[in-house]
């Protein structure tokens, strides 16, 4: 196919490898909140110091340096707290390196696009595959300046990556920038300071199998009692044996609570994290543990009962059910969500939409949901889309990564397989081949609904293009009607229907006698009259 890129094969997505559940710490006393704040602030300062040391080591880091850092932290906390801090430091440094590599790829794409467009004459029209030249000399001049800026940035980031230098902000770069825009964020300086300090606290501990209740540092019993192993400088705050502090709150996990209880009864590792939501003034406890990934079923088994095609959009999921032959059945469905507001609100909206989708899939009896394997990492640059600000905002606002992770995790719990397909040309070809045939006076098919059909058919291995309608004379019983969606292995799929024995509809045997007399036509012109026309003589009068 000329000019089209090669399509990747569809595959069944792998299930999640971990579980995280959260609950609220209710009925905390002021003394409990004060102790949690002191412990978090002390361990947060140790984490900041350890992260600074790790960033200073760069690419020269070794296990000896890791052991030395952990030994220095143990004297000011404990061996388990030191292990949790150093592990979190390594994860944060590795995340910064991955972000640095993604930033380099984005800069390289921008430089490559601008250099190509600058090499073309002003006003040169582009194609669907490559952009054209800039529209005016003024725009061409400004883009030359931006090219130099991007090249300088790229050179600096490459030098940092080669030297192993990363830039990390504990608490978040966005929250740090909010300090200079308090009016726009509708925050006072005291409110921002509380958020900044709470964001830099450290109150998380990794689990350890074989230990009591799966965690010695932050322990949660089967009855919901929460206790914390205090660092060495804060041992005088303990209210229990062995330097522990027991909170007044009692916790339970409504979601996956039985799985959590089974793990702590078997003394299997469970990691805990305590954090403060400064906006609401509430404390939360998050428990997480690893699970073996669910074995994926074969693609043919997942598609045995049909598939549900899902087209992801900025404000809704367009869904249509397809049978085993790729035919859309029933009516299209739409599951809307609102991605405005806070991150927690957006996440709740996504989870609610996915819950409705999975519940509907269970009622349909379908075992597979086909989604696009979207990745807009190279599509968000303004150099590629130019002045299409609304389109860039559209693709940037689509929660592809979060939606994919949530859908995979939630579908694994319900026994529904997730099939990832190549997103190339699904919207274009779905609109071209399916939107108009499925639109009627009582149903208006949108291009998103048509795209969901294209996604489902690609997951099943069918071509998106509908089979050409036979000529009019081939729709009668003389030639038969071809099967529309027969598979390639079906015998005689291009031929006529087998002839049924006996007289056919609207057919008269040649030896049949006439059983009906000739009827007089109804028209005046063709009527045969039995009268004879006679012209009389003229009347004679006196």
DRENVEXGU-726036 format. One line per field, with one value per residue (C-alpha): residue number from 1; x, y, z. Coordinates in nm, 4 decimals. Layout:
% DRENVEXGU-726036
num c(NUM/...)
x c(X/...)
y c(Y/...)
z c(Z/...)
This chain:
% DRENVEXGU-726036
num c(1/2/3/4/5/6/7/8/9/10/11/12/13/14/15/16/17/18/19/20/21/22/23/24/25/26/27/28/29/30/31/32/33/34/35/36/37/38/39/40/41/42/43/44/45/46/47/48/49/50/51/52/53/54/55/56/57/58/59/60/61/62/63/64/65/66/67/68/69/70/71/72/73/74/75/76/77/78/79/80/81/82/83/84/85/86/87/88/89/90/91/92/93/94/95/96/97/98/99/100/101/102/103/104/105/106/107/108/109/110/111/112/113/114/115/116/117/118/119/120/121/122/123/124/125/126/127/128/129/130/131/132/133/134/135/136/137/138/139/140/141/142/143/144/145/146/147/148/149/150/151/152/153/154/155/156/157/158/159/160/161/162/163/164/165/166/167/168/169/170/171/172/173/174/175/176/177/178/179/180/181/182/183/184/185/186/187/188/189/190/191/192/193/194/195/196/197/198/199/200/201/202/203/204/205/206/207/208/209/210/211/212/213/214/215/216/217/218/219/220/221/222/223/224/225/226/227/228/229/230/231/232/233/234/235/236/237/238/239/240/241/242/243/244/245/246/247/248/249/250/251/252/253/254/255/256/257/258/259/260/261/262/263/264/265/266/267/268/269/270/271/272/273/274/275/276/277/278/279/280/281/282/283/284/285/286/287/288/289/290/291/292/293/294/295/296/297/298/299/300/301/302/303/304/305/306/307/308/309/310/311/312/313/314/315/316/317/318/319/320/321/322/323/324/325/326/327/328/329/330/331/332/333/334/335/336/337/338/339/340/341/342/343/344/345/346/347/348/349/350/351/352/353/354/355/356/357/358/359/360/361/362/363/364/365/366/367/368/369/370/371/372/373/374/375/376/377/378/379/380/381/382/383/384/385/386/387/388/389/390/391/392/393/394/395/396/397/398/399/400/401/402/403/404/405/406/407/408/409/410/411/412/413/414/415/416/417/418/419/420/421/422/423/424/425/426/427/428/429/430/431/432/433/434/435/436/437/438/439/440/441/442/443/444/445/446/447/448/449/450/451/452/453/454/455/456/457/458/459/460/461/462/463/464/465/466/467/468/469/470/471/472/473/474/475/476/477/478/479/480/481/482/483/484/485/486/487/488/489/490/491/492/493/494/495/496/497/498/499/500/501/502/503/504/505/506/507/508/509/510/511/512/513/514/515/516/517/518/519/520/521/522/523/524/525/526/527/528/529/530/531/532/533/534/535/536/537/538/539/540/541/542)
x c(0.0000/0.1727/0.2461/0.0954/0.3006/0.3123/0.0521/0.1556/-0.0126/-0.2820/-0.2020/-0.3642/-0.2398/-0.0627/-0.2392/-0.1119/0.1801/0.0853/-0.2081/-0.2548/-0.5516/-0.6088/-0.8097/-0.8496/-0.6974/-0.9979/-1.0259/-0.6637/-0.5845/-0.3850/-0.0940/-0.1078/-0.1002/0.1907/0.3925/0.3232/0.4334/0.7552/0.8440/0.7639/0.9665/1.2685/1.2701/1.2004/1.5158/1.7143/1.5591/1.6518/2.0105/2.0328/1.8900/2.1455/2.4261/2.2909/2.2664/2.6221/2.7486/2.5939/2.7095/2.9895/2.7480/2.8345/2.7166/2.9868/2.8542/2.5022/2.6133/2.7948/2.4849/2.2630/2.5042/2.5040/2.1221/2.0878/2.2451/1.9780/1.6777/1.6934/1.8211/1.4761/1.4001/1.7415/1.6698/1.3346/1.4900/1.7758/1.5419/1.3060/1.6066/1.7180/1.3658/1.3404/1.6808/1.5886/1.2583/1.4455/1.6758/1.3790/1.2228/1.5517/1.5636/1.2052/1.2943/1.5866/1.3599/1.1112/1.3848/1.5270/1.1825/1.1350/1.4760/1.4231/1.0803/1.1897/1.5051/1.2982/1.0432/1.3136/1.4768/1.1594/1.0568/0.8184/0.4590/0.5489/0.2535/0.3066/0.1585/-0.0091/0.3238/0.5493/0.4784/0.5394/0.7273/0.6302/0.3578/0.5449/0.8937/0.8141/0.7264/1.0324/1.2581/1.1076/1.1446/1.5145/1.5561/1.3594/1.5735/1.8850/1.7150/1.6149/1.9603/2.1186/1.8773/1.9415/2.3160/2.2881/2.0571/2.2786/2.5798/2.3926/2.2871/2.6363/2.7699/2.4914/2.3438/1.9702/1.7508/1.4930/1.2620/1.1346/0.7771/0.7220/0.8306/0.4718/0.4218/0.7524/0.6406/0.3116/0.5072/0.5510/0.1825/-0.0086/-0.2858/-0.3554/-0.3544/-0.5794/-0.3421/-0.1877/0.1765/0.0949/-0.1246/0.1450/0.4065/0.1981/0.1563/0.5268/0.6360/0.3801/0.4908/0.8512/0.7704/0.8739/0.6437/0.6663/0.8134/0.8649/0.7325/0.9358/0.8082/0.8493/0.8144/0.5113/0.2173/0.4540/0.6085/0.8148/0.8418/0.4743/0.2664/-0.1069/-0.2671/-0.5669/-0.7830/-0.6783/-0.4280/-0.1562/0.1837/0.5058/0.8655/1.0016/1.3446/1.6229/1.6046/1.2273/1.2137/1.1000/0.7617/0.6903/0.3751/0.4363/0.7195/1.0342/1.0160/0.6838/0.3984/0.0421/-0.2141/-0.5640/-0.7208/-0.8462/-0.8356/-0.9980/-0.9744/-1.3170/-1.1577/-0.9549/-0.9729/-0.9828/-0.6684/-0.4897/-0.6047/-0.4844/-0.1405/-0.0848/-0.2100/0.0496/0.3173/0.3716/0.5259/0.2963/0.4290/0.2600/0.2600/0.1083/0.0439/-0.1515/-0.4021/-0.3504/-0.6470/-0.8904/-0.6837/-0.7096/-0.4538/-0.4521/-0.2869/-0.2004/-0.1169/0.0483/0.1862/0.3025/0.0960/0.1942/0.0754/-0.2304/-0.1568/-0.2960/-0.5368/-0.4835/-0.6225/-0.8565/-1.0067/-1.0644/-1.2508/-1.4694/-1.7813/-1.7133/-1.5436/-1.6276/-1.4437/-1.3584/-1.2542/-1.0878/-1.1711/-1.1107/-1.4515/-1.6028/-1.5514/-1.7325/-1.8223/-1.9828/-2.0257/-1.9218/-2.0103/-1.7610/-1.7870/-1.7112/-2.0688/-2.1799/-2.4762/-2.7191/-2.6733/-2.3550/-2.2880/-2.1130/-1.9510/-1.8721/-1.6253/-1.5153/-1.1397/-1.1577/-1.0673/-0.8184/-0.6214/-0.8328/-1.1509/-1.0132/-0.9029/-1.2450/-1.4148/-1.1962/-1.2618/-1.6362/-1.6456/-1.4392/-1.6612/-1.9702/-1.7892/-1.6862/-2.0324/-2.1899/-1.9354/-2.0303/-2.4007/-2.3240/-2.1285/-1.8215/-1.4778/-1.2624/-1.2408/-1.0318/-0.8609/-0.6036/-0.2411/-0.2087/0.1115/0.1161/0.4763/0.5828/0.2511/0.2412/0.5133/0.4030/0.6606/0.4678/0.1186/0.2115/-0.0750/-0.3224/-0.3357/-0.6730/-0.5612/-0.2458/-0.4525/-0.6906/-0.4289/-0.2437/-0.5607/-0.6447/-0.5477/-0.4118/-0.1562/-0.3798/-0.6802/-0.4808/-0.3379/-0.6759/-0.8579/-0.6012/-0.6145/-0.9943/-1.0491/-0.8145/-1.0394/-1.3504/-1.1992/-1.2200/-0.9238/-0.7882/-0.6682/-0.4356/-0.4487/-0.2512/-0.4303/-0.3225/-0.6050/-0.8853/-1.0762/-1.0205/-1.1109/-1.3920/-1.5550/-1.4997/-1.6468/-1.8908/-2.0363/-2.2692/-2.4021/-2.4963/-2.6681/-3.0461/-3.3365/-3.3597/-2.9888/-2.7024/-2.3656/-2.0715/-1.7184/-1.6173/-1.8745/-1.7409/-1.3864/-1.4879/-1.6037/-1.2702/-1.0843/-1.2900/-1.2510/-0.8755/-0.8582/-1.0474/-0.8151/-1.0826/-1.0139/-1.1800/-1.3174/-1.6694/-1.7171/-1.8471/-2.2214/-2.3071/-2.4639/-2.8457/-2.9137/-2.7043/-2.9262/-3.2077/-3.2474/-3.0962/-2.7427/-2.7941/-2.6707/-2.3091/-2.2193/-2.0983/-1.8581/-1.7513/-1.3973/-1.1229/-1.1429/-1.5189/-1.5746/-1.7719/-1.7875/-1.7671/-2.0133/-2.3915/-2.6187/-2.6843/-3.0071/-3.3013/-3.4920/-3.8452/-4.0204/-3.8606/-4.0353/-4.1984/-4.1026/-4.3537/-4.2662/-4.2630/-4.5188/-4.7699/-5.1149/-5.2843/-5.5500/-5.6721/-5.8813/-5.7919/-5.9326/-6.0672/-5.8351/-5.9485/-5.8218/-6.0619/-5.8136/-5.7775/-6.1412/-6.2986/-6.6647/-6.9197/-7.1343/-7.1302/-7.1152/-7.3952/-7.4504/-7.8203/-7.9683/-8.0579/-8.3919/-8.6490/-8.8763/-9.1639)
y c(0.0000/0.3117/0.5754/0.3825/0.2671/-0.0966/-0.1950/-0.3695/-0.6940/-0.6916/-0.8547/-0.9295/-0.6835/-0.8215/-0.7836/-0.5743/-0.6857/-0.4942/-0.3765/-0.0523/0.0278/0.3377/0.4209/0.7201/0.7515/0.8699/0.9847/1.0884/1.2896/1.6145/1.4280/1.1667/1.4335/1.6078/1.2867/1.2039/1.5530/1.5319/1.1867/1.2875/1.6079/1.4326/1.1480/1.3954/1.5896/1.2634/1.1738/1.5143/1.4763/1.1233/1.2321/1.5119/1.2622/1.0235/1.2980/1.4039/1.0495/1.0487/0.7589/0.6725/0.5249/0.1807/-0.0625/0.0599/0.4145/0.2827/0.0950/0.4035/0.6205/0.3664/0.3361/0.7116/0.7240/0.4304/0.6259/0.8973/0.6710/0.2900/0.0276/-0.0294/0.3407/0.3862/0.1050/0.2561/0.6011/0.4786/0.2650/0.5598/0.7737/0.5261/0.5037/0.8824/0.9159/0.6482/0.8253/1.1507/0.9744/0.8387/1.1830/1.3266/1.0758/1.1623/1.5330/1.4696/1.2850/1.5732/1.8292/1.6195/1.5915/1.9684/2.0473/1.7998/1.9402/2.3050/2.2347/2.0551/2.3339/2.6005/2.4178/2.4565/2.7748/3.0099/2.9122/2.5639/2.3304/2.0164/1.6693/1.4357/1.2746/1.5818/1.9468/2.2234/2.5497/2.8398/3.0737/3.4037/3.5450/3.6798/3.3330/3.1884/3.4392/3.3649/2.9922/3.0337/3.1941/2.9171/2.6572/2.8051/2.8029/2.4364/2.3380/2.5061/2.3285/1.9966/2.0376/2.1191/1.8263/1.5864/1.7050/1.6559/1.3058/1.2096/1.3372/1.1701/1.4985/1.5058/1.7774/1.6630/1.8675/1.6885/1.7982/1.8554/2.1148/2.2282/2.3020/2.4886/2.7076/2.7778/2.9816/3.2546/3.2464/3.2380/3.4650/3.2457/2.9350/3.1107/3.0250/3.2233/3.1922/2.9914/2.7510/2.7030/2.6484/2.3735/2.1989/2.2318/2.0885/1.8045/1.7178/1.6766/1.4529/1.0878/0.8307/0.5117/0.1720/-0.1352/-0.4673/-0.7707/-1.1271/-1.3378/-1.0429/-0.9883/-0.8670/-0.8221/-0.4912/-0.3994/-0.0259/0.0619/-0.2189/-0.2694/-0.5541/-0.7606/-0.5514/-0.2279/-0.1011/0.1168/0.1574/0.3230/0.2487/0.5886/0.7069/0.7182/1.0973/1.0743/0.7687/0.9749/1.0165/0.6418/0.5214/0.1472/-0.1011/-0.1138/0.2531/0.2318/0.4783/0.3438/0.5673/0.6073/0.5437/0.2035/0.1280/-0.1148/-0.1561/-0.1853/-0.2584/-0.5812/-0.6019/-0.9807/-1.0043/-0.7677/-0.9649/-1.2924/-1.1443/-1.0045/-1.3264/-1.5164/-1.2528/-1.1653/-0.8339/-0.5288/-0.1764/0.1219/0.4958/0.7668/1.1112/1.4253/1.5898/1.9529/2.0732/1.8620/1.8253/1.4458/1.1715/0.8628/0.5209/0.3373/-0.0342/-0.1991/-0.5395/-0.7371/-1.0023/-1.2517/-1.1263/-1.3085/-1.5423/-1.4009/-1.6141/-1.6734/-1.4114/-1.6622/-1.7641/-1.4031/-1.3336/-1.6443/-1.4465/-1.1313/-0.8117/-0.4622/-0.1860/0.1258/0.4589/0.6868/1.0570/1.3649/1.3524/1.0108/0.6498/0.5522/0.1826/-0.0663/-0.4418/-0.6660/-1.0297/-1.3000/-1.2042/-0.8362/-0.7104/-0.4324/-0.5457/-0.3395/0.0325/0.2246/0.3221/0.6242/0.6529/1.0154/1.1638/1.5135/1.5752/1.9246/1.9998/1.8354/1.5189/1.3208/1.4320/1.3324/0.9959/0.9329/1.0234/0.7773/0.4983/0.5580/0.5440/0.2258/0.0641/0.1279/-0.0091/-0.3308/-0.3829/-0.3468/-0.5905/-0.8485/-0.8142/-0.8661/-1.1831/-1.0590/-1.1622/-0.9080/-0.5304/-0.3807/-0.0451/0.1550/0.1325/0.5114/0.7001/1.0731/1.1274/1.2495/1.4179/1.6972/1.9219/2.2548/2.2256/1.9370/2.0859/2.4535/2.6807/2.4021/2.4908/2.3324/2.0044/2.0004/2.0644/1.7893/1.5167/1.6409/1.6189/1.2611/1.0350/0.7549/0.6187/0.6424/0.5023/0.2105/0.1232/0.1559/-0.0459/-0.3264/-0.3488/-0.3326/-0.5754/-0.8276/-0.8367/-0.8976/-1.1604/-0.9486/-0.9521/-0.6242/-0.6365/-0.3568/-0.2704/-0.0373/0.3025/0.3880/0.5097/0.3743/0.7042/0.7807/0.4385/0.3848/0.7101/0.6269/0.2779/0.2576/0.5960/0.6471/0.2861/0.2822/0.6222/0.6260/0.8541/0.7171/0.6816/0.9171/0.7426/0.9639/0.9228/0.8063/0.5264/0.4272/0.4309/0.1885/-0.0562/-0.0211/-0.0914/-0.4008/-0.5394/-0.4860/-0.6789/-0.9666/-0.9672/-0.8496/-0.5690/-0.2417/-0.1990/-0.3314/-0.5870/-0.4390/-0.4757/-0.7094/-0.5659/-0.5299/-0.8319/-1.0487/-0.9741/-1.1954/-1.5660/-1.6255/-1.5619/-1.5777/-1.3407/-1.3537/-1.3879/-1.0479/-1.1268/-1.4852/-1.5680/-1.6457/-2.0138/-2.0432/-2.2535/-2.0893/-1.7502/-1.5751/-1.8027/-1.8223/-1.9960/-2.3645/-2.4220/-2.5425/-2.8360/-2.7754/-2.4878/-2.1522/-1.8304/-1.6502/-1.9376/-2.1410/-2.4874/-2.5008/-2.7845/-2.6199/-2.5652/-2.2340/-2.2169/-1.8660/-1.7388/-1.4367/-1.1282/-0.8278/-0.5365/-0.2453/0.0246/0.1807/0.1566/-0.2177/-0.3080/-0.5312/-0.4499/-0.6986/-0.4238/-0.3380/0.0231/0.1236/0.4688/0.5586/0.7724/1.1301/1.1963/1.3381/1.6045/1.7762)
z c(0.0000/-0.1207/0.1407/0.4340/0.7254/0.8279/1.0863/1.4051/1.5035/1.7709/2.1050/2.4403/2.7036/3.0091/3.3415/3.6342/3.8481/4.1632/4.3723/4.5660/4.7926/5.0021/5.3106/5.5372/5.8840/6.0815/6.4433/6.4756/6.7865/6.7695/6.9285/6.6503/6.3805/6.5493/6.5706/6.2056/6.1018/6.3038/6.1701/5.8130/5.8333/5.9870/5.7358/5.4538/5.5372/5.5305/5.1932/5.0491/5.1667/5.0262/4.6891/4.6702/4.7355/4.4731/4.2104/4.2923/4.2271/3.8794/3.6642/3.9084/4.1574/4.2957/4.5594/4.7965/4.7728/4.8275/5.1422/5.2721/5.2246/5.3949/5.6870/5.7356/5.7371/5.9784/6.2647/6.2338/6.1747/6.1600/5.9197/5.7684/5.7330/5.5705/5.3260/5.2310/5.1792/4.9601/4.7486/4.6951/4.6013/4.3361/4.1912/4.1735/4.0066/3.7497/3.6789/3.6207/3.3738/3.1786/3.1705/3.0492/2.7629/2.6646/2.6701/2.4348/2.1919/2.1976/2.1283/1.8459/1.6849/1.7094/1.5606/1.2788/1.1902/1.1939/0.9918/0.7269/0.6979/0.6822/0.3908/0.1823/-0.0005/0.1746/0.0978/-0.0235/0.0315/0.2295/0.2066/0.4506/0.5286/0.5531/0.6426/0.3933/0.4179/0.6405/0.5212/0.5427/0.5671/0.9138/1.0415/0.8680/1.0486/1.3934/1.3375/1.2606/1.6017/1.7697/1.5927/1.7538/2.0947/2.0628/1.9416/2.2454/2.4775/2.3075/2.3358/2.7063/2.7839/2.5919/2.7862/3.1148/3.0183/2.9134/3.2468/3.4460/3.5716/3.6492/3.7985/4.0514/4.2735/4.5835/4.6237/4.2537/4.0008/3.9481/4.3175/4.3217/4.0317/4.2092/4.4654/4.2034/4.0995/4.4266/4.2991/3.9981/4.2213/4.4776/4.7614/5.0405/5.1303/5.4436/5.2492/4.9890/5.2588/5.4193/5.0853/5.0087/5.3418/5.3288/4.9747/5.0941/5.3896/5.3788/5.5419/5.3393/5.4145/5.1990/5.3212/5.4159/5.3896/5.7017/5.9376/6.1552/5.9458/5.6506/5.7612/6.0682/6.0072/5.9491/6.0950/6.0440/6.2356/6.1327/6.3667/6.1943/6.4527/6.2949/6.4599/6.3422/6.4295/6.5379/6.4179/6.6758/6.7469/6.8136/7.0383/7.3380/7.1613/7.1755/7.3519/7.3066/7.3482/7.1332/7.0328/6.8505/6.8333/6.8025/6.6344/6.7736/6.4341/6.3217/5.9504/5.7107/5.3349/5.1693/4.8315/4.8151/5.1909/5.1952/4.9813/5.2183/5.5229/5.3711/5.3087/5.6585/5.8190/5.6158/5.7018/5.3369/5.2343/5.2238/5.1618/5.3292/5.2676/5.4882/5.3414/5.4220/5.1891/5.2886/5.0846/5.2877/5.6036/5.5925/5.6460/5.4224/5.4337/5.1109/5.1093/4.8085/4.7231/4.4227/4.2498/3.9796/3.6404/3.5117/3.2236/2.9032/2.7058/2.3322/2.0992/1.9328/2.2671/2.3675/2.0432/2.0603/2.1616/1.9647/2.0760/2.1937/2.0074/2.2091/2.0601/2.3162/2.2978/2.5068/2.6800/2.6176/2.5128/2.1899/2.2123/1.9735/2.0059/1.7141/1.6573/1.5620/1.1933/1.2511/1.2103/1.4471/1.6563/1.8575/1.9017/1.9772/2.3380/2.4834/2.8281/2.9055/3.1563/3.2557/3.2691/3.4150/3.7741/4.0076/3.9422/4.1896/4.0129/3.6719/3.8027/3.9554/3.6278/3.4346/3.6849/3.6749/3.2943/3.2867/3.5505/3.3370/3.0313/3.2059/3.3576/3.0144/2.8672/3.1307/3.0508/2.6799/2.7518/2.5642/2.6889/2.5005/2.4668/2.1858/2.2482/2.0586/2.1692/2.1813/2.2553/2.1920/2.3052/1.9609/1.8757/2.1356/2.0017/1.8630/1.5859/1.4301/1.4515/1.4226/1.5210/1.5932/1.9602/2.0204/1.8632/2.0768/2.3872/2.2811/2.2512/2.5595/2.7670/2.6671/2.9608/2.7437/2.9877/3.2937/3.1092/2.9727/3.3152/3.4857/3.2208/3.2301/3.6079/3.6353/3.3476/3.5084/3.8151/3.6026/3.3720/3.0540/2.8144/2.6761/2.3142/2.2004/1.8298/1.6084/1.5989/1.2440/1.0185/1.2409/1.2531/0.8848/0.7473/0.9940/0.8835/0.5170/0.5203/0.8137/0.9070/0.6117/0.5799/0.9512/0.9519/0.9171/0.9941/1.3472/1.4226/1.3583/1.3527/1.4487/1.3245/1.6714/1.6553/1.3138/1.4528/1.7288/1.4596/1.2806/1.6054/1.6791/1.3262/1.3367/1.6629/1.4971/1.1973/0.9521/0.7047/0.7937/0.4406/0.3930/0.1161/-0.2097/-0.2703/-0.5620/-0.8803/-0.8775/-1.0976/-0.8648/-0.5670/-0.6988/-0.6559/-0.9975/-0.8788/-0.5039/-0.2370/-0.1292/0.2385/0.3470/0.6288/0.5576/0.6569/0.4045/0.4894/0.4193/0.1047/-0.1727/-0.0041/-0.3428/-0.5201/-0.5360/-0.2915/-0.3556/-0.5492/-0.3459/-0.4978/-0.6214/-0.7966/-0.7358/-0.6497/-0.9402/-1.1756/-1.3902/-1.5240/-1.9056/-1.9205/-1.6889/-1.8394/-1.8358/-1.5682/-1.6369/-1.9277/-2.1296/-1.9707/-2.1592/-2.1300/-1.9220/-2.1542/-2.4081/-2.6910/-2.6676/-2.5993/-2.8654/-2.9154/-3.0646/-3.2213/-3.5941/-3.6946/-3.9382/-4.0811/-4.0980/-4.3719/-4.3129/-4.1643/-4.4096/-4.2845/-4.4391)
